[in-house]
């Protein structure tokens, strides 16, 4: 009896049946492929639905238009047309065969063989198809590997890695996400032997895989294996603190904090600000990611008392305080549960004065007024956010006096 996924939640995605119906006619065939099939069989959520088809991109676009759907030529040279149906986007890719590879990119030609299309994919569990009636098609042994939670290359691992060295990172990322037990022996040996190829990859591609790996469920154990094999250090251009990473992952579970890639990168590879700057360049981090990583490198320290914690929360916010507490605890500092608890219950106090209050005391609009307002706020924070009108009036008077003396 064939395996079917017709009852899967993603099968009811609006527009999916319309796309499949448009492509499954007049000698052409389309099947759902990859992650949607894999995750359904593993009982995991499906985020994207990809489709493979015998139809070439021009035919895909023509049929989509005739069916009242919207084709978008997102990667026609690689055989991909994004078809928008009922406000959902589906990547539709023509069956392909690799003609040339150089370890970073492939030259492909379109084909009509489902077996050849499956054989050019990286891992067996990513080469599972589902026909328009929901029947699962396995041409390379993916179902048995899926059952065993084994991430196995299709064909010769060294040959597959030479085609694209990013597959080394993908091996460990998929193992961390879906694998169980040790990494597939043949895949592991091939990855270690070909690890020099990692240095030929673009930093953007490495960044994408690394950030996904860092938040995978089995990231800690997988990174330990990678580090022992010398596979992490070239990626981060430094020493990996797998112990701190492992402790952070455990703390996130205990404190019910969502795994965060930048926080975990800080635990793994940041001890001083120079580390953050190196990673910004090595992984081509976005500006926002780089700024946050730099901030994390500067805040992994103890907060001496509750007042200091409140001041930090006011200036930096709850998320930054939780990052601080988690990273400090991961590096062995005590008392960070208190910081996390304070962050969880924090309500930002309202500043009990404004520029108008200082103007009423004689200051005029301009730089001096802005500086005085900043001084008054700093004094208010240092005084632990008083609300008593007399105390606040005293802080304002001190700020005006300091402005007059400046």
N, C-alpha and C positions, 0 to 999 in steps of 0.2 A: 504494500500500500504506500502510495507516495505521501510525502510530508507536505502539508498545506499551511499557509499563514493567512488565509482569507479572513479569519476572525480578528486579526491583529488591529490594534487601534489605528495605526498609520494607514491601513488599507481604506479607512473611511475619510482620509484627507480630502477635503473638497478639491475637485479638479483632477485628481489622480486618474480616475476611471476615464475621464474625457480625453486625457493625454494618451493613455494606453489604447483607447479605442481608435483614436486618430491614426496611430502608428501601426496598429495591428490589422493591416488590410493590404490587399493587392500584392501579395508576395513578400511583404516586409513584416518584421516582428520586433516587438519591444518587450523588455523585461526589467523589473526592478532589480537593482544590483547593489552589492556592498553593504554599507553600514545599516541600512534599514532592515535588510534580511538578517544580518548578523545579530543586531541588537534585539530584534523581535524574538529570535530563537533563544537568546540569553535572558529574556525577560527584562530587558533594559529599555529606557525611553529612546524614541527615535526623533532626531532633530531635523534631519534632511532626508529627502527621498530622491535618489539618483536613478536614472533610467538608462539602460543600454539598448541600442537598436541597430538593426541591419541597414536602416535607411541612412543615406548620406545627409550632411547638414542641410543642403538645399531642399531636399525632399522633406526633411523634418519641418523646416520653416514653412514650406508651401502647405503641407498638411495641417499644420497648426493654424495658419491663417484661414484656411477653408473651414476648419472646425470652430472658428470664432475665438480662437486662443491667440495669445500674443507671443510671438517668437522674438527673442533678443539674442543677437549673435555675439555671445560673450567669449567664445573661444573657437571660432569656426576652423582656424588652422589646425587645431587639435581635435576637431570633430565635435565640439560642444556647442549646443544651442540651448539657452535657458527658455523654457516655455512657461509662461504665466497663465494659470488657469484658476479662475475663482479666487483671485488674490493670493494664490500660492505659487511659488516658483519651483520648477523642477528642472534639474540639469539633465539634458538628454544628450548622450554621447554615442557617436557611431562606433561600432566594433572596430578595434584597431590591432595592428601588429607593429612591434618595434622593428625599425630597419637599421638605425644607428643609435648608439649610446656612447656618452663620454664620461659617465660618472656623475653628471649634473643634469643633463637634459636628454631627451630622446627625439629622434626623427621617426614619425609613425606613418603608416599608410592605412587607409581604411580597408576593412575586410568584411566578410560575411560568416566567418567561422566563430561560433561561440566558444569552441575549445581554444582557438588561438587567442581570443580576447581574454579568456580566463588565465591562460598561461603567461600573459604579459603582466598580470597583476602581481602584487608583492607577496601577500600571505594567503594561505588557503582559505582562512575564514573570511577574507575580504572578497573572495571570488565566488560567492554564492548568489544565485539568481532566483527570482520568483516570476513565473509566467503570469500572463494577464488573468488567469483563473486561480492564481495563488499557489501553484505547485512549485516547491523548492527544487532547484536544479543544481546538483553538485558535480562538477566535472573534474575536480582536482583533489578530492579527499577532505574538503573543508568541514563536513559534518562531523567526522570522527575527531578531527582536531578541535572543533568547537566543543564537543562533549568533554574532551580531555582538558579543555582550557589551555591548549598548546598553540603557541604562535610559531608557525612553520612556514619557511619560504617555499614558494612553488618552484620546483626544479632545484638546480645547484645553487646553494646559498652564496658562494663566492661569485658566481656569474651574475646573480641577481644584484648583489651589492655593487659590483663593478659597473653595472648599468646606471646606478644612482646611489651614491654613497650616503644620501640621506636615509636610506633604508636601514642603516645601522641604528640611527636614532629612532626610527619608526619601530624597529623590532622591540627596543626596550620600552618605548612609550606604549605600544600595544600590549606588551607583557604586563606592564604596570596597570593597565586599564582592564585587561580581560584575562590575563594568564593566571595559572596556578602552578605551584611547584617550581622547579628550576627552569631556567631559560633553555629552550631547545638546544641540545648539545652542538649539533652541526651549525646551527645559526650563530651560536655564541662563538665558536672557534673561528668561523668565517669573519665575524665582526671584529674580533681582536686582530686577526691577521691583516685586515683591510682598514684598520682604524686611521691610518695616515690620510686616507681619503677624506676624512671629516674636515680637514683643513682646507680642502679645495672648494667647499660649499659656500654659498653666499651667506652672509651673517643673518639676513632676513629669514632665510629658510631654517637655519639653526634655531633662531629665536622662536619661531612659531612652534617647532617641535618641542623645544626645551620647556616652554611655558606650559604646554599641554601635559608633558611628562610630569612636571613638578606637582600638579594637582591631581594626578591619577591615584586611585585607591591604593595601589601597591607601590607608590613612588619610593618610599623609604627603603624597602628591601631591594628594589630594583637598582636604585642609586648606589647602594652598598656593593652590589655585584659589579656595577659599572666602574665604580671607583677602584675596587680591587684589581680590575682588569686594565686600569689606565685609560678609561674611556671618558671620564668626566673632566679631568684636568685640561685636556686640549680644548674643550668646549668653553670653559670659563676662564682659561688662561691663568689659573691659580690653583690653590689648594682647596679641596672640598671638605667641609666639616659635616660629614654624613651623620655623626652623632647628634649634633645640634639640630639637624634637619629631622632626624627620627624623633627626637624629644618634642620638637615643635608639632609634628604631625599628631603625636599622642595628646599633646596639650590641646590642640584644636578640637580633637574628639571629646576630651574631657570637659572643655569649656564651651562646647557646642558652637564653636566658631567655624564659619565656612572656610574651607581651604582656599588660600590665596597665593597665586603664583609669585608675585613680587615679594610678599612677606617670606615665602619659603625660599626664594632665591637669596634673600638677605641672610637667612639662617644658614644656608648652604655655603655661601661664598663671600659674605661681607662682614669684616671685622672693623675696618677703618674706612674713611671717606675715599681713599685712593682705590679701594676695591670696588666701590660703587661706580667710580668714573671709568675703571677698566671694563666693567661689565656693560656699561652704557655703550661703549665703543665695540666691544667684542660681540655683543648680541644685537647691536643696532636697536636699542630700546627706544620707544617713543619718548617724547619730551616729558609727558606726564609720568611714565614709568620710571624714567631716569631721575626725575625730581623726587619721586616717592622713595626710591631706593637710596638716594643720597640722604634724605631725611631719616630713614631708618638707620643708616650707619651712624648718624649723629645722636640718636636717642636711645640706644641700647645701654642704659645706665640706671642706677637705682634712683628712685624718688624718695627723699629722706622722710617725708611725713605726709599726712593727709592734705595739709594745706598746699604743699607743692603739687600733689596730684590734682587738686582742684584747679590750680593755676594752669597746669599743663592741659587739662581738659578744656578750659576756657579758651586758651590760645590755639590749640591744635585739633580739638574735636575728639569725639568718642572713638572713631576708627583708629586714629593715630595712637590714642592711649592704649587701645587693645593690642595694636601691633607692638607697642613698647613693652607691655606686660608679657605678651607671649614670647617675644624674642629674648627678653631678659631672663624669663623663666627657662627657656630652652638652653640658655647659656649658663644655667645653674644658679641664678640669683633667687633668693628667698623673698617671700612676701608679695609676690606679683599677683596672687589671687585677690589680694585686697584692692589692687589697682583695677583689676578686671571687674570686680564687684562694684567699685565706685563708678566705673565707666558705664556699667549696665543701668545704673539708677540715676545717671547724671541728667540734670536739667540746667541748661545754660542760663545763668542769672542775667537779668536785664540791667544794662548800664543805667544808673539812676540820675544821670545828668546828660546835658547836651551842650553844644557850642553856645546856645543862647544863654545858658547859665553863666558861662564865663564872660560873655559880652555884657551881661548885667553887672558884672564886677569890674567893668572898665576896659576890657580888651576889645580890639577892633578886628574886623575880618582880615585875614591874611595869614602868612606863614606862622607868625607868632601865636595866633589863635589855634591853628592846627597843632603846633608843638605843645601848647599848654594843654589842649584836650588829650593828647597822647600821654603827657606826664600825669595828668589827673587819673586817666584810666589805669596807668601802670601802678600808681599809688593805691588805687582802689583794689586792684588785683592783689598787690602785696599785703594789703590789710585784710584779705580774705573776704572780699565782696560785702562790705558793710551796707546796711540799708537804713540805719539810723540817720535822720536828716541832719543832726548836728555833726555827726562824724563826716558825712558826705560834704557838708558845708566847709568843714575844716580842710578836707582834701582839696577842694576847689580853691580855697584861699591860699594854700601852700603852692598850688600850681601857678596861680597868678603872681604870687611873690617871686617864685623862681623865674617866671617869664620876665618880670621887671628887672631882675638882677642880671639876666643874660645879655 
